[in-house]
Amino acid sequence: MQLSYEEPDLKHQKLLSLFLLLVIAFSIVALVHPQDLSAPDYSVSVVSHSLVQEIGFGNQSASYLNQTTRVQIYNFITGNPGTNFRGICSALALPVGVVQYHLAVLTKGGLVSSRRDGRNKRYFESKKFSDIESWMISVLRHETVKKILDILHCEGSECHGRLAQRLDISSQALTWHMNQLKEQGIVTGQADGLTVNYMIAEEYSDLIANCISILGNEK
């Protein structure tokens, strides 16, 4: 009977010793790494989540907007749809290589899309514009063309000679631009004696008005 009482006591002592060893070990860790026992630091995740909410993307896109320069480029593109590569570098005063790298990341992440415009690549916020809107915005990114369509949008029509004067370009230069626009079906020309009156094609009237408004709201 004596042995039956000694065995539980021995087990109790072993458990107590193990508990004391764990307490000592925990205390040593606390002294060496006190920050491990403090409240978790959620500051980084909260900032990232706030940023993602502000720009309207889900958590999947957050990893692509975790760098200051990249966010700066992304914000510039969203505020200036149809901008080209050189425009981004110039406006943000960033090296070519830096812009190339971050544009590649943004494109891979599905945040930015591009379309070819002659030798240029024009960048847009993904899924914000339809294909035809992206095309028309790219057309309007050409300075002289934008002036021509602005005038025709406001005036309804304008004759060749007066339009050249208002744009301060030669008659030959205007002819070249108008031929390009007519080939794309954007404008039409109607002969009136020795002159030609130009107007925006009816099917593009609303589209051009909308895209002019979009570019007028650039940041």
ChimeraX commands (.cxc) that place a marker at each C-alpha (Angstrom):
marker #1 position 0.00,0.00,0.00 radius 0.5
marker #1 position 2.86,2.31,0.70 radius 0.5
marker #1 position 4.05,2.05,-2.90 radius 0.5
marker #1 position 0.61,2.97,-4.21 radius 0.5
marker #1 position 0.87,6.35,-2.48 radius 0.5
marker #1 position 4.45,7.08,-3.54 radius 0.5
marker #1 position 3.81,6.66,-7.30 radius 0.5
marker #1 position 1.24,9.50,-7.63 radius 0.5
marker #1 position 3.53,11.80,-5.61 radius 0.5
marker #1 position 6.38,11.08,-7.97 radius 0.5
marker #1 position 4.24,11.85,-11.03 radius 0.5
marker #1 position 3.08,15.09,-9.45 radius 0.5
marker #1 position 6.65,16.18,-8.79 radius 0.5
marker #1 position 7.66,15.42,-12.37 radius 0.5
marker #1 position 4.75,17.48,-13.74 radius 0.5
marker #1 position 5.57,20.35,-11.39 radius 0.5
marker #1 position 9.21,20.29,-12.47 radius 0.5
marker #1 position 8.24,20.33,-16.14 radius 0.5
marker #1 position 5.89,23.26,-15.52 radius 0.5
marker #1 position 8.63,25.21,-13.74 radius 0.5
marker #1 position 11.04,24.55,-16.62 radius 0.5
marker #1 position 8.48,25.89,-19.12 radius 0.5
marker #1 position 7.94,29.02,-17.00 radius 0.5
marker #1 position 11.69,29.64,-16.82 radius 0.5
marker #1 position 12.11,29.10,-20.56 radius 0.5
marker #1 position 9.23,31.47,-21.35 radius 0.5
marker #1 position 10.72,34.11,-19.04 radius 0.5
marker #1 position 14.10,33.89,-20.77 radius 0.5
marker #1 position 12.49,34.32,-24.20 radius 0.5
marker #1 position 10.53,37.32,-22.91 radius 0.5
marker #1 position 13.71,38.98,-21.68 radius 0.5
marker #1 position 15.64,38.35,-24.90 radius 0.5
marker #1 position 12.79,39.16,-27.37 radius 0.5
marker #1 position 10.27,41.35,-25.57 radius 0.5
marker #1 position 8.72,42.53,-28.87 radius 0.5
marker #1 position 7.56,39.01,-29.66 radius 0.5
marker #1 position 5.12,39.20,-26.75 radius 0.5
marker #1 position 3.73,42.62,-27.54 radius 0.5
marker #1 position 0.52,43.25,-29.46 radius 0.5
marker #1 position 0.79,42.44,-33.19 radius 0.5
marker #1 position 1.76,45.36,-35.39 radius 0.5
marker #1 position -1.03,45.82,-37.93 radius 0.5
marker #1 position 0.10,49.25,-39.19 radius 0.5
marker #1 position 1.46,48.04,-42.55 radius 0.5
marker #1 position -1.52,45.84,-43.36 radius 0.5
marker #1 position -3.98,48.57,-42.37 radius 0.5
marker #1 position -2.29,51.16,-44.61 radius 0.5
marker #1 position -2.21,48.75,-47.53 radius 0.5
marker #1 position -5.86,47.80,-47.04 radius 0.5
marker #1 position -6.88,51.47,-46.86 radius 0.5
marker #1 position -5.01,52.19,-50.08 radius 0.5
marker #1 position -6.66,49.28,-51.86 radius 0.5
marker #1 position -10.10,50.39,-50.68 radius 0.5
marker #1 position -9.45,53.95,-51.84 radius 0.5
marker #1 position -8.55,52.93,-55.38 radius 0.5
marker #1 position -11.28,50.32,-55.55 radius 0.5
marker #1 position -9.33,47.10,-56.01 radius 0.5
marker #1 position -9.43,43.82,-54.11 radius 0.5
marker #1 position -6.73,42.18,-52.05 radius 0.5
marker #1 position -5.36,40.34,-55.08 radius 0.5
marker #1 position -4.16,43.64,-56.56 radius 0.5
marker #1 position -2.74,45.00,-53.30 radius 0.5
marker #1 position 0.61,43.32,-53.83 radius 0.5
marker #1 position 1.10,45.27,-57.05 radius 0.5
marker #1 position 0.49,48.62,-55.33 radius 0.5
marker #1 position 2.85,48.19,-52.42 radius 0.5
marker #1 position 5.56,50.52,-53.75 radius 0.5
marker #1 position 5.47,54.32,-53.74 radius 0.5
marker #1 position 6.79,54.94,-57.27 radius 0.5
marker #1 position 4.48,52.31,-58.73 radius 0.5
marker #1 position 1.46,53.91,-57.07 radius 0.5
marker #1 position 2.61,57.29,-58.39 radius 0.5
marker #1 position 2.75,55.93,-61.96 radius 0.5
marker #1 position -0.60,54.19,-61.58 radius 0.5
marker #1 position -2.26,57.35,-60.25 radius 0.5
marker #1 position -0.84,59.39,-63.13 radius 0.5
marker #1 position -2.24,56.95,-65.70 radius 0.5
marker #1 position -5.69,56.91,-64.08 radius 0.5
marker #1 position -5.71,60.71,-64.04 radius 0.5
marker #1 position -4.33,61.04,-67.59 radius 0.5
marker #1 position -5.83,58.25,-69.71 radius 0.5
marker #1 position -4.07,57.61,-73.01 radius 0.5
marker #1 position -0.76,59.05,-71.84 radius 0.5
marker #1 position 2.29,57.58,-73.54 radius 0.5
marker #1 position 5.57,56.30,-72.11 radius 0.5
marker #1 position 7.47,59.53,-72.67 radius 0.5
marker #1 position 4.66,61.52,-71.07 radius 0.5
marker #1 position 4.90,59.44,-67.90 radius 0.5
marker #1 position 8.68,59.79,-67.66 radius 0.5
marker #1 position 8.55,63.53,-68.29 radius 0.5
marker #1 position 5.63,64.36,-66.00 radius 0.5
marker #1 position 6.96,62.35,-63.05 radius 0.5
marker #1 position 10.67,63.04,-63.72 radius 0.5
marker #1 position 11.46,59.32,-63.55 radius 0.5
marker #1 position 14.21,57.40,-65.38 radius 0.5
marker #1 position 13.19,55.31,-68.39 radius 0.5
marker #1 position 14.25,52.03,-66.79 radius 0.5
marker #1 position 12.23,52.69,-63.63 radius 0.5
marker #1 position 9.06,53.46,-65.59 radius 0.5
marker #1 position 9.55,50.40,-67.81 radius 0.5
marker #1 position 9.87,48.12,-64.80 radius 0.5
marker #1 position 6.84,49.43,-62.93 radius 0.5
marker #1 position 4.64,49.50,-66.05 radius 0.5
marker #1 position 5.49,45.84,-66.60 radius 0.5
marker #1 position 4.45,45.03,-63.02 radius 0.5
marker #1 position 1.21,47.03,-63.30 radius 0.5
marker #1 position 0.38,45.36,-66.62 radius 0.5
marker #1 position 1.09,41.91,-65.20 radius 0.5
marker #1 position -1.15,42.69,-62.24 radius 0.5
marker #1 position -4.02,43.64,-64.57 radius 0.5
marker #1 position -4.17,47.21,-63.27 radius 0.5
marker #1 position -3.00,48.90,-66.47 radius 0.5
marker #1 position -3.65,48.14,-70.14 radius 0.5
marker #1 position -2.14,49.62,-73.28 radius 0.5
marker #1 position -2.92,50.07,-76.95 radius 0.5
marker #1 position -0.63,50.75,-79.88 radius 0.5
marker #1 position -0.89,54.19,-81.52 radius 0.5
marker #1 position 1.64,54.36,-84.32 radius 0.5
marker #1 position 5.04,54.34,-82.62 radius 0.5
marker #1 position 3.49,55.08,-79.26 radius 0.5
marker #1 position 1.99,52.84,-76.64 radius 0.5
marker #1 position -0.81,54.52,-74.74 radius 0.5
marker #1 position -1.72,53.46,-71.23 radius 0.5
marker #1 position -5.10,53.22,-69.54 radius 0.5
marker #1 position -6.57,52.07,-66.27 radius 0.5
marker #1 position -7.71,48.53,-66.99 radius 0.5
marker #1 position -11.40,47.93,-67.71 radius 0.5
marker #1 position -12.34,51.58,-67.31 radius 0.5
marker #1 position -12.81,52.37,-71.00 radius 0.5
marker #1 position -14.29,50.42,-73.89 radius 0.5
marker #1 position -12.12,49.64,-76.93 radius 0.5
marker #1 position -13.72,52.41,-78.96 radius 0.5
marker #1 position -13.27,54.93,-76.13 radius 0.5
marker #1 position -9.59,53.97,-75.78 radius 0.5
marker #1 position -9.19,54.38,-79.53 radius 0.5
marker #1 position -10.82,57.81,-79.60 radius 0.5
marker #1 position -8.85,59.03,-76.57 radius 0.5
marker #1 position -5.67,57.93,-78.38 radius 0.5
marker #1 position -6.75,59.91,-81.45 radius 0.5
marker #1 position -7.40,62.99,-79.30 radius 0.5
marker #1 position -3.94,62.67,-77.73 radius 0.5
marker #1 position -2.51,64.12,-80.96 radius 0.5
marker #1 position -2.43,67.86,-80.29 radius 0.5
marker #1 position -3.44,69.16,-83.72 radius 0.5
marker #1 position -6.13,66.53,-84.15 radius 0.5
marker #1 position -7.58,67.40,-80.76 radius 0.5
marker #1 position -7.74,71.08,-81.74 radius 0.5
marker #1 position -9.48,70.20,-85.02 radius 0.5
marker #1 position -12.10,68.04,-83.32 radius 0.5
marker #1 position -12.56,70.58,-80.54 radius 0.5
marker #1 position -13.40,73.26,-83.11 radius 0.5
marker #1 position -15.71,71.01,-85.12 radius 0.5
marker #1 position -17.41,69.83,-81.94 radius 0.5
marker #1 position -18.05,73.40,-80.80 radius 0.5
marker #1 position -18.86,74.96,-84.19 radius 0.5
marker #1 position -20.61,72.09,-85.91 radius 0.5
marker #1 position -18.63,72.69,-89.12 radius 0.5
marker #1 position -15.79,74.81,-90.44 radius 0.5
marker #1 position -14.35,75.54,-93.85 radius 0.5
marker #1 position -10.84,74.47,-94.84 radius 0.5
marker #1 position -9.27,77.94,-95.11 radius 0.5
marker #1 position -10.65,79.29,-91.86 radius 0.5
marker #1 position -9.79,76.10,-89.99 radius 0.5
marker #1 position -6.17,76.31,-91.16 radius 0.5
marker #1 position -6.01,79.93,-89.97 radius 0.5
marker #1 position -7.44,79.09,-86.56 radius 0.5
marker #1 position -4.95,76.27,-86.13 radius 0.5
marker #1 position -2.07,78.40,-87.47 radius 0.5
marker #1 position -0.94,75.66,-89.84 radius 0.5
marker #1 position -0.53,75.52,-93.63 radius 0.5
marker #1 position -3.33,74.44,-95.93 radius 0.5
marker #1 position -1.25,71.42,-96.97 radius 0.5
marker #1 position -0.72,70.35,-93.35 radius 0.5
marker #1 position -4.45,70.61,-92.66 radius 0.5
marker #1 position -5.22,68.57,-95.80 radius 0.5
marker #1 position -2.96,65.79,-94.51 radius 0.5
marker #1 position -4.70,65.73,-91.09 radius 0.5
marker #1 position -8.17,65.84,-92.60 radius 0.5
marker #1 position -7.38,62.99,-95.01 radius 0.5
marker #1 position -6.28,60.89,-92.00 radius 0.5
marker #1 position -9.48,61.70,-90.11 radius 0.5
marker #1 position -11.66,61.02,-93.15 radius 0.5
marker #1 position -9.98,57.65,-93.74 radius 0.5
marker #1 position -10.88,56.70,-90.17 radius 0.5
marker #1 position -14.44,57.87,-90.75 radius 0.5
marker #1 position -14.24,60.45,-87.95 radius 0.5
marker #1 position -14.96,63.52,-90.10 radius 0.5
marker #1 position -16.69,64.19,-93.38 radius 0.5
marker #1 position -16.06,66.90,-95.96 radius 0.5
marker #1 position -18.64,68.65,-98.09 radius 0.5
marker #1 position -17.64,70.75,-101.08 radius 0.5
marker #1 position -19.09,74.27,-101.24 radius 0.5
marker #1 position -17.87,75.92,-104.41 radius 0.5
marker #1 position -14.10,76.18,-104.21 radius 0.5
marker #1 position -13.88,75.35,-100.54 radius 0.5
marker #1 position -14.65,72.36,-98.34 radius 0.5
marker #1 position -16.61,72.35,-95.10 radius 0.5
marker #1 position -15.67,69.76,-92.51 radius 0.5
marker #1 position -17.85,68.25,-89.80 radius 0.5
marker #1 position -17.71,65.36,-87.36 radius 0.5
marker #1 position -19.35,62.18,-88.61 radius 0.5
marker #1 position -22.70,61.75,-86.89 radius 0.5
marker #1 position -21.91,58.28,-85.51 radius 0.5
marker #1 position -18.90,59.65,-83.63 radius 0.5
marker #1 position -20.39,62.90,-82.38 radius 0.5
marker #1 position -21.40,61.69,-78.90 radius 0.5
marker #1 position -18.24,59.62,-78.49 radius 0.5
marker #1 position -15.99,62.58,-79.29 radius 0.5
marker #1 position -17.93,64.85,-76.95 radius 0.5
marker #1 position -17.56,62.30,-74.14 radius 0.5
marker #1 position -13.84,61.73,-74.74 radius 0.5
marker #1 position -13.12,65.47,-74.96 radius 0.5
marker #1 position -14.83,65.80,-71.59 radius 0.5
marker #1 position -12.72,62.97,-70.14 radius 0.5
marker #1 position -9.48,64.61,-71.25 radius 0.5
marker #1 position -10.74,67.94,-69.97 radius 0.5
marker #1 position -10.91,66.44,-66.48 radius 0.5
marker #1 position -7.27,65.34,-66.42 radius 0.5
marker #1 position -5.44,65.64,-63.10 radius 0.5
marker link #1:1,2 radius 0.2
marker link #1:2,3 radius 0.2
marker link #1:3,4 radius 0.2
marker link #1:4,5 radius 0.2
marker link #1:5,6 radius 0.2
marker link #1:6,7 radius 0.2
marker link #1:7,8 radius 0.2
marker link #1:8,9 radius 0.2
marker link #1:9,10 radius 0.2
marker link #1:10,11 radius 0.2
marker link #1:11,12 radius 0.2
marker link #1:12,13 radius 0.2
marker link #1:13,14 radius 0.2
marker link #1:14,15 radius 0.2
marker link #1:15,16 radius 0.2
marker link #1:16,17 radius 0.2
marker link #1:17,18 radius 0.2
marker link #1:18,19 radius 0.2
marker link #1:19,20 radius 0.2
marker link #1:20,21 radius 0.2
marker link #1:21,22 radius 0.2
marker link #1:22,23 radius 0.2
marker link #1:23,24 radius 0.2
marker link #1:24,25 radius 0.2
marker link #1:25,26 radius 0.2
marker link #1:26,27 radius 0.2
marker link #1:27,28 radius 0.2
marker link #1:28,29 radius 0.2
marker link #1:29,30 radius 0.2
marker link #1:30,31 radius 0.2
marker link #1:31,32 radius 0.2
marker link #1:32,33 radius 0.2
marker link #1:33,34 radius 0.2
marker link #1:34,35 radius 0.2
marker link #1:35,36 radius 0.2
marker link #1:36,37 radius 0.2
marker link #1:37,38 radius 0.2
marker link #1:38,39 radius 0.2
marker link #1:39,40 radius 0.2
marker link #1:40,41 radius 0.2
marker link #1:41,42 radius 0.2
marker link #1:42,43 radius 0.2
marker link #1:43,44 radius 0.2
marker link #1:44,45 radius 0.2
marker link #1:45,46 radius 0.2
marker link #1:46,47 radius 0.2
marker link #1:47,48 radius 0.2
marker link #1:48,49 radius 0.2
marker link #1:49,50 radius 0.2
marker link #1:50,51 radius 0.2
marker link #1:51,52 radius 0.2
marker link #1:52,53 radius 0.2
marker link #1:53,54 radius 0.2
marker link #1:54,55 radius 0.2
marker link #1:55,56 radius 0.2
marker link #1:56,57 radius 0.2
marker link #1:57,58 radius 0.2
marker link #1:58,59 radius 0.2
marker link #1:59,60 radius 0.2
marker link #1:60,61 radius 0.2
marker link #1:61,62 radius 0.2
marker link #1:62,63 radius 0.2
marker link #1:63,64 radius 0.2
marker link #1:64,65 radius 0.2
marker link #1:65,66 radius 0.2
marker link #1:66,67 radius 0.2
marker link #1:67,68 radius 0.2
marker link #1:68,69 radius 0.2
marker link #1:69,70 radius 0.2
marker link #1:70,71 radius 0.2
marker link #1:71,72 radius 0.2
marker link #1:72,73 radius 0.2
marker link #1:73,74 radius 0.2
marker link #1:74,75 radius 0.2
marker link #1:75,76 radius 0.2
marker link #1:76,77 radius 0.2
marker link #1:77,78 radius 0.2
marker link #1:78,79 radius 0.2
marker link #1:79,80 radius 0.2
marker link #1:80,81 radius 0.2
marker link #1:81,82 radius 0.2
marker link #1:82,83 radius 0.2
marker link #1:83,84 radius 0.2
marker link #1:84,85 radius 0.2
marker link #1:85,86 radius 0.2
marker link #1:86,87 radius 0.2
marker link #1:87,88 radius 0.2
marker link #1:88,89 radius 0.2
marker link #1:89,90 radius 0.2
marker link #1:90,91 radius 0.2
marker link #1:91,92 radius 0.2
marker link #1:92,93 radius 0.2
marker link #1:93,94 radius 0.2
marker link #1:94,95 radius 0.2
marker link #1:95,96 radius 0.2
marker link #1:96,97 radius 0.2
marker link #1:97,98 radius 0.2
marker link #1:98,99 radius 0.2
marker link #1:99,100 radius 0.2
marker link #1:100,101 radius 0.2
marker link #1:101,102 radius 0.2
marker link #1:102,103 radius 0.2
marker link #1:103,104 radius 0.2
marker link #1:104,105 radius 0.2
marker link #1:105,106 radius 0.2
marker link #1:106,107 radius 0.2
marker link #1:107,108 radius 0.2
marker link #1:108,109 radius 0.2
marker link #1:109,110 radius 0.2
marker link #1:110,111 radius 0.2
marker link #1:111,112 radius 0.2
marker link #1:112,113 radius 0.2
marker link #1:113,114 radius 0.2
marker link #1:114,115 radius 0.2
marker link #1:115,116 radius 0.2
marker link #1:116,117 radius 0.2
marker link #1:117,118 radius 0.2
marker link #1:118,119 radius 0.2
marker link #1:119,120 radius 0.2
marker link #1:120,121 radius 0.2
marker link #1:121,122 radius 0.2
marker link #1:122,123 radius 0.2
marker link #1:123,124 radius 0.2
marker link #1:124,125 radius 0.2
marker link #1:125,126 radius 0.2
marker link #1:126,127 radius 0.2
marker link #1:127,128 radius 0.2
marker link #1:128,129 radius 0.2
marker link #1:129,130 radius 0.2
marker link #1:130,131 radius 0.2
marker link #1:131,132 radius 0.2
marker link #1:132,133 radius 0.2
marker link #1:133,134 radius 0.2
marker link #1:134,135 radius 0.2
marker link #1:135,136 radius 0.2
marker link #1:136,137 radius 0.2
marker link #1:137,138 radius 0.2
marker link #1:138,139 radius 0.2
marker link #1:139,140 radius 0.2
marker link #1:140,141 radius 0.2
marker link #1:141,142 radius 0.2
marker link #1:142,143 radius 0.2
marker link #1:143,144 radius 0.2
marker link #1:144,145 radius 0.2
marker link #1:145,146 radius 0.2
marker link #1:146,147 radius 0.2
marker link #1:147,148 radius 0.2
marker link #1:148,149 radius 0.2
marker link #1:149,150 radius 0.2
marker link #1:150,151 radius 0.2
marker link #1:151,152 radius 0.2
marker link #1:152,153 radius 0.2
marker link #1:153,154 radius 0.2
marker link #1:154,155 radius 0.2
marker link #1:155,156 radius 0.2
marker link #1:156,157 radius 0.2
marker link #1:157,158 radius 0.2
marker link #1:158,159 radius 0.2
marker link #1:159,160 radius 0.2
marker link #1:160,161 radius 0.2
marker link #1:161,162 radius 0.2
marker link #1:162,163 radius 0.2
marker link #1:163,164 radius 0.2
marker link #1:164,165 radius 0.2
marker link #1:165,166 radius 0.2
marker link #1:166,167 radius 0.2
marker link #1:167,168 radius 0.2
marker link #1:168,169 radius 0.2
marker link #1:169,170 radius 0.2
marker link #1:170,171 radius 0.2
marker link #1:171,172 radius 0.2
marker link #1:172,173 radius 0.2
marker link #1:173,174 radius 0.2
marker link #1:174,175 radius 0.2
marker link #1:175,176 radius 0.2
marker link #1:176,177 radius 0.2
marker link #1:177,178 radius 0.2
marker link #1:178,179 radius 0.2
marker link #1:179,180 radius 0.2
marker link #1:180,181 radius 0.2
marker link #1:181,182 radius 0.2
marker link #1:182,183 radius 0.2
marker link #1:183,184 radius 0.2
marker link #1:184,185 radius 0.2
marker link #1:185,186 radius 0.2
marker link #1:186,187 radius 0.2
marker link #1:187,188 radius 0.2
marker link #1:188,189 radius 0.2
marker link #1:189,190 radius 0.2
marker link #1:190,191 radius 0.2
marker link #1:191,192 radius 0.2
marker link #1:192,193 radius 0.2
marker link #1:193,194 radius 0.2
marker link #1:194,195 radius 0.2
marker link #1:195,196 radius 0.2
marker link #1:196,197 radius 0.2
marker link #1:197,198 radius 0.2
marker link #1:198,199 radius 0.2
marker link #1:199,200 radius 0.2
marker link #1:200,201 radius 0.2
marker link #1:201,202 radius 0.2
marker link #1:202,203 radius 0.2
marker link #1:203,204 radius 0.2
marker link #1:204,205 radius 0.2
marker link #1:205,206 radius 0.2
marker link #1:206,207 radius 0.2
marker link #1:207,208 radius 0.2
marker link #1:208,209 radius 0.2
marker link #1:209,210 radius 0.2
marker link #1:210,211 radius 0.2
marker link #1:211,212 radius 0.2
marker link #1:212,213 radius 0.2
marker link #1:213,214 radius 0.2
marker link #1:214,215 radius 0.2
marker link #1:215,216 radius 0.2
marker link #1:216,217 radius 0.2
marker link #1:217,218 radius 0.2
marker link #1:218,219 radius 0.2
view
